[in-house]
Amino acid sequence: MMELHDILVGMSKSLGLFYLIALSIGVVVYAYWPGNRKRFNSAAEQVVAEGEDKPCP
């Protein structure tokens, strides 16, 4: 039973590492994809509209 546990722990550590690397690459590709530029620019402009750059009272 311990051998099965050790095998499963080893597999989950290896596959988890590759899963996180693939997820990170996917997020970076999504963020820098040229088609998303308009969406990100409009979101950035909506955060602070012109004339609203003062702190809240």
LINMO-V561230 format. One line per field, one symbol per residue. ss: DSSP state (2 for helix, 1 for strand, 0 for the rest). A space follows every 10 residues. Layout:
ss->???
This chain:
ss->0222222222 2222222222 2222222222 2202222222 2222222000 0000000
